[in-house]
Amino acid sequence: MVNKLQQLLDSKPFLLADGAVGTNLFAVGLQSGDAPELWNIDAPEKIHDLHRGFVDAGSDIILTNSFGGTSYRLKLHNAQDRVFELNLAAAKIARAEADRVDRTVVVAGSMGPTGELMEPMGALTHESAVDAFKAQADALVEGGVDVLWIETMSSKEEVAAAVEAAKATGHPFVCTMSFDTNRRTMMGIKPADFTEFCHELPERPIGWGANCGVGAGELLETVLGLKSTAEEGDIIVAKANCGIPEFKDGKLIYSGTLDVMADYARLAADAGARIIGGCCGTSHAHLKAMAEALDGYTPRQTISIADIEARFGPVWQVTLPAEASHGASAETGRGNRRNRRRQS
């Protein structure tokens, strides 16, 4: 199998991933608490439009609308028996939009957390988690994804289960965690520890890094942490939220402007990220600004926390609104911290 992601990495200094799912789908009618994955069947034209906008904006990588596509997440919508159908459709829609253009666009099969706590802290066993991720991964692969994209994870145990499932498909895979709790994931993992963990996996991901979290400044500091234990050739991924969310007139609004996200993209490259995209709140317009910012850009060799704070202010001093801290509804992005959706 041709590894399209590796080929692109070999040919370009950095790749542009896509942006948010939920924010853009809410703008066209998705309701709070709805499962975006159901739209792969019920409103496929809107998912086509979502991906097409990111491709047209310059994305090299687009993630399928399948973040909550395991049986555990779909169970919340009485759709646990539709894992294959919904993930297959997600992959086919993204594949069609990637193949529409005359350049290589990698389709990445999004695999988010189950929303369950794994043993020993919870009831979900390693074997059950592997089975759930494998069912999702098989459908995504059959639908035509180029790579599996394990994202927004909090625990090493769940990453390990998802990696085992991805490895069994024979497809390359990428892993990202969300560092949103005082420089750690919700389960206490530090960025430097995550890089070391990826080095120790039975098969290394093609890349790993961070997505979601708090704001762009915090994400950039996380990238520096990931790089602190990296080896030569490691591919680091950065997908930051589009600023900080706040409620205005009953709507969740993200503070990131086009200039903010353009500056974030350049700083992410400076920090050593090779794959750069946006997460919660990132629109097609933001992605276009990021693409233009990175076009022909030569990264600085090193940057410091001071460089990041000079643009984004002090990091890790942001208090999110109660509902905006990835609360229980889909409106707040990826749901609660164990049940997030790649979209906010």
ZIKABEL-V780182 format. One line per field, one symbol per residue. ss: DSSP state (@ for helix, = for strand, . for the rest). phi: phi as a letter, one per 40 degrees, with the letter a starting at -180 (. if undefined). burial: + if it has 9 or more other C-alpha atoms within 8 Angstrom, else -. A space follows every 10 residues. Layout:
ss = ???
phi = ???
burial = ???
This chain:
ss = ...@@@@@@@ @...==.... .@@@@@.... .....@@@@@ @@.@@@@@@@ @@@@@@@... ===....... @@@@@@@..@ @@@@@@@@@@ @@@@@@@@.. .....===== =......=.. ...=.@@@@@ @@@@@@@@@@ @@....==== ===..@@@@@ @@@@@@@@@. ..=====... ...=.....= @@@@@@@@@@ ......==== ==...@@@@@ @@@@@@@@.. .....===== ....====.. ====...@@@ @@@@@@@@@@ @...====.. ...@@@@@@@ @@@@...... ....@@@@@@ @@........ .........@ @@........ ....
phi = .ccccccccc bbcabbccbc ccdccccbhc bdgccdcccc bcaccccdcd ccccccchcc bbcccadccc ccccdcbfbc cbdcdccccd ccccdccccc bcacbccbcc bcccgbccdc cbcccdcccd cccccccccc ccchccacbc bfcbbcccdc cccdccdccg ccabbbbbbb bfgbcdcgcc dcccdccccc cdbcccaaib aggbbccccc ccdcccccbc bdgcbbbbbc ccgbcacbfg bcbccccccd cccdcccccd chcbbbabbd gccdcccccc cccccgcbcc cabbdccccc cbgdcfbbbc ddcccfcccc dchbgcccbc bcad
burial = ---++--++- ---+++++++ ++++++---+ ----++++++ +-++-+++-+ +++++-++++ ++++++++++ +++++---++ -+++-+++++ +++++-+++- ---+++++++ ++++++-++- --++-+--++ ++++++++++ +-++++++++ +++++--+++ +++++++-+- ++++++++++ --++++-+++ ++++++++-- ----++++++ ++++++++++ +++++++-++ ----++++++ +++++++--- -+++++++-+ ++++++++++ ++++++++++ ++++-+++++ +-++------ --+----++- -+--+----+ +--+++++++ ++++++++++ ++++
